[in-house]
Amino acid sequence: MSVSATDTFDVSLAWRVSAHVSLRDEAFGALAYHHVTRRLVFLKSPLLVTLVRGLHGFASAHDALNALVPASQYQRYASALASLASSEILSGC
């Protein structure tokens, strides 16, 4: 049985961009580079970039999603955050 990223990502917790990650704006969104793992991740949506950059200002990922993402896209962006957490781009506060 495999566990998906959304099964291990808790939206009720506070999250932020890892201290080991640099974000570089691009026309499509941004590139996230993890300096320890050397992993490069593409953030393919300007809204996702806004959400990721704004996470630190909210008490939880759920609060950030509710404030920054249309309700109809909540699950899509929650899944994207889960994927970024599993890639160590995001870390818990």
Secondary structure, 3 states (H helix, E strand, C coil): CCCCHHHHCCCCCCEEECCCEEEEEECCEEEEEECCCCCEEEECCHHHHHHHHHHHHCCCHHHHHHHHCCHHHHHHHHHHHHHHHHCCCEEEC
